[in-house]
Amino acid sequence: MIKELFNEELINFRQNFDFFVNLYNSRKLPQSLLFIGEEGIGKFNLSYHLINYILSKDEDYKYDTKTYKVNLNNKTNKLLLQNTHPNFYFISLRDNKKNIDISQIKNLKTFLNNTLLNDKPKIILINESENLNLSSSNSLLKSLEENYVNVHFFLIHDIKKYLISTIKSRCIQFKFYLNEVQLKERINQILDNQYEQLNSDFKNKYLSPIFYKDLFFYCQKNDLSLDKINLNGLLNNIFLKKDFKKNEFVLKNFFLLSQLFLHNRIKREPNKEKYYFLTKHLAQRFNDVIKYNLDFESYLIEFKYLAYNEK
């Protein structure tokens, strides 16, 4: 999983990387850091590069600070990718789970108590920390409140999602943003430089880089041409597949796609009131689906019926 989340070269946040390296080398790097920003902009990548730098300092093929590249041949990188580095503990949402489980935090405590045979720091990386539930959050808090020697926690948080305030208060927070040019470059990285060829339906400043990553893989998997598909064609493809409950792209992005569709109709159609009503109604329906764990497929079929006037 780690291999899918980082790039060999650090493109964005190089100044931030230098800042953290200087903190570490001067022994001033905080014990607990919280990296906050929109999903997909490169917070994990920055964390991985920094961790690789710290743990590979005394190795052959160590991290290259001049080119901001991970040397894929260094020992640390190979161990990190296999999640077998003795100084590293990685926590992320497991497959088919809704939350980071408390058992993952209990295993972390075992890691923290283990004695190492080297003098390198112990580093804990928690990806998508907003997926901590109340139990796992409270358990993690106890570790964050301890004063450890040579231990660093890196927590990554999607700014659009909720993270309990007590976790935030135990960390030094750093917020990350990409300007318009950097964001376009990041999306182009994800789309293999096909952003300019995208239909205008998908050129929206409110779409996050992670959406484009999901869209890219969905088109690949379903033999759709990224440069030819528009929003209406994408929705029709989703309806034809009829695997609404099993398709991760649909589960994760359909509400966003439906809202984009309705906002486009508001801009283009004379009967704007109808689409204003549908936008509000379907947003409330989606909130109910999430809040009360209602049937997602019924919501999708209702959208199709109301927006397309068909069953």
N, C-alpha and C positions, 0 to 999 in steps of 0.2 A: 504493500500500500504506500509506503514512504516513497518508493521509486516513482510513483505516479504523481507525487505532489511537489517535487522539486525539479529545478532545471540546473544543469551543470554550471551555467553562468548566471551571475546576479546582474540583472539589467537595471532594475529600479532599486531605490533605497540604498544606494552605495554610500552616501554621506551618513546615513543612519548606521550602516554596517561599520564604518570607520569610527563613529562615535562609540559604539558598543565595544569594539575591539580596544580602543583606548581606555575605556572604563575597566575592561577586564585586565589589561596589562598593568594598569595602575592599582589593581586590586580594589576597585570601587564599583564593580558591577553588582547591582542589587541582587539579593537572594531570590526575589520573586518579581518577575516582569510580566505585564499584561499587554499584548500587542492587539490594538483595537483598530478595525477598519472594515471596509466592505469586503465581502467574500470574494476571493479570487484575484485580489490585487497583488498578492505576493508576500503576505505576512509569513506564511509557512516557509516559503523559499528563503526569506531573510533569516528566519530562525535556524533553518537547516545549515545554511552557509556559516553562520556564526558558531553553531555547535561543532561543525566540521573543523572550523579554524581552531577552536579551543582544544579539541581532542586530538587533532593531528599535528600539533605544533612541533613535537619532537620526533616525528616519523619521516621516513622517506616519502617523497611525493606529497608533502604537506600542502595545505591550502595555499593557493597562489593569490596573495593580496594585491598584486599589481594588475592582474587581469580579472580579479574577482571570480575565479573559477575553482570549483571542486575538482581535484585531481581524482579521476575515477579509479586510479590504481592505488590510492592510498589505503592503508589497512583500515583506518577508521571508517571510511566511506563504505567499504565492503561489509563491515560489521554492522554499521547503522542500517544499511539496506536490508540486512537479514534480521534486524532487531535483536542482535546477539552481543552488542557491545556491553562489556561489564559496567561501564560508567554511565550508561544511557538507559532511560526508561521512557517508553512511549505510550501515551494513552490517547485513544481515539474511539469514536463510535464504532462498535462492532457491527458486522453484517446482521441485518434483520432485527436490530435493536433500536428502540426509540430514545434511549438514554444511555449515558455512560454509567455502567453498573458499579455499585459500591464495592464489589469484589475486586475491581480493577484498582481501586484506591487502597484496599487492604493489601493487595500485592505490592503496591507502591511502598507501603510502610515497611514491608520485608526488605525491599531493595534499599531503602534508606538506612536500615539497621545493619545491612551486610558490611563486612569489612573488606576493603579492596587491597590488592597487592601493589597498587601504583599510587602515585600522589596526584593524579589528575582529578578534577572535580566530578562530582555526580551531577548529571543533568537530567531533568525531567521535562519532557515536552508534552503538553496537553493540547491537542488539536480540537477545534470546535468546542471550546469550553462551555459554550451555552447549552450543550447537551448534558451537562451535569444535572442530575435530579437533586431533590432536597437532601436525600440521604447521602449521596456521594459528595455533594457540596459540603455538608457539615463534617464529613469525615476528612475531606481534603483541607478544610479550614484548620483542623488541629495540626496538620503538618505545616501549613503555611505560617502558623503562629509560632512554630519552634524556631530557635536560632541554631542553625546548623553551621558546621565548618565546611567550607568548600563544596557547597551545594547550590544549584541554581534551578529555579522553576521558570519555564517559559510557557505562558498560557496564551492561546490564540483565540480571539473573540470576534465574531461577526457583529458589527455595530448595529445591524438592523434587528438583532435578536436579543432576548433578555438574558442577562446574567445577574445573579443575586448580588446585591450591593456589598455584602460582607466579604465575598470573594474579591471584588474590586478593591475594597478598602485595605486588603492585606497585600496588595501588589503595587508596584510603581507602574503607572499607566503611560503608554505611549500610543498616540493616535497616528494612523498612516492614511495618506490620501494620494491619489494620482491626479495630476492636472489633465486637461483635455487631450493634450498631445501624448502624454505618457499612457493615458487610458487607451487611446487608439492603438498605440504601439503594443500594449499588453494584449488587446483583443486580436491584433494581427498575429502575434506569437501563437495564440491559441488556434486561430483559423488558418494557419499556414499562409499568411499574407493574402487572404481572400476577402478582407473587410470591404474593400471598395466595390467588389462584385456582388455584395449582399443586396437583396431587395430592400428598398427604403422602409418597408414594414419593420425591419429588424434594426434599423439605425435610430436608436432611441437612447438618449443620454441616461435614462433611468434603468437601463438593462445592465446588469453586473457582468463582469468577465466570466463568472462561473456559469451564467446562462448561456453564453456563447460556447463554452466548453461542452455543456450538455447538448446544445443544438448541433454542434459539430459531430459528436459521436452518434446522435440520433440519426442524422442524415447519412452518415457512413453505414450504420447498421441497416438502414431501410432503403439503401440504394437511391437516395435523393441527392440531386445536384445542389450543393450549397449556393451556387451562383444563380440558380433558376427558381428555387422554391420561394414562394411568398407565404404570408401568414395564412391566407385562406387555403392554400394547397397543403400546408403543414397540418392545419386542423382537419381537413378532409382525410389526410393520411391517417391521422390518429383515430378518426371515427371508423375508417375502414378496417383497421387492425383489430379493434374491439378487445384489446387486452389491457383495458384501463386500470385494472387493479394490480396487474403484474408489472406494468411498464414504469420503471423508475423515473424516466423523463416526464411522463404524463403526470404521475403523482406529484412530482416536485414542481412542475412548471405550468400545469394547465390553468390554474387560476390567473397567473400572469399573462398567459396567452389570451385568455378570454377577455381580460381587461384591456389588453392592447387592441383586440378585435373591436370591442365596443367603442373605445375611444377613437379608433379610425372611422367607425361608422358615424360617430358624432360629428367628426370633421367633414365627412363627405356627403352624408345623406340629409335631405331636407327635413325629414321627420326626426329632429334631434330629441324631442321630448321622450319619445319611445326609448331611445338608447340611453338617455339619462336615467330613466326609470329602471331599465334592465341592469345598468351598471350598479346602481344602488341595491337593487333587489338581489342580484347574484352575488354581490360582495357579502351581503348579510347571510345569504344561504351558505356561502362557503365558510363564513365564521361559525355558523351553526354546525356544519359538518365536522369542523375541527373541534369545537367546544364540546359537542355531545357525541362525538365519534359516530356520526351518521354515515350512511352509505355513499361513498364517493361516486360510484357509477351513476346513481340516481341524479346527483348534482350535475354531472357531465351531460347526461341525456336531457335534463331540463334546459341546460344552456343551449344544446343543439336545437331543441324544439322552439325555444323562445327567440333565439338569435337568427336561426335559419328558417323558422316557420315550417319545420318538418319533424316528423317522428323518427 
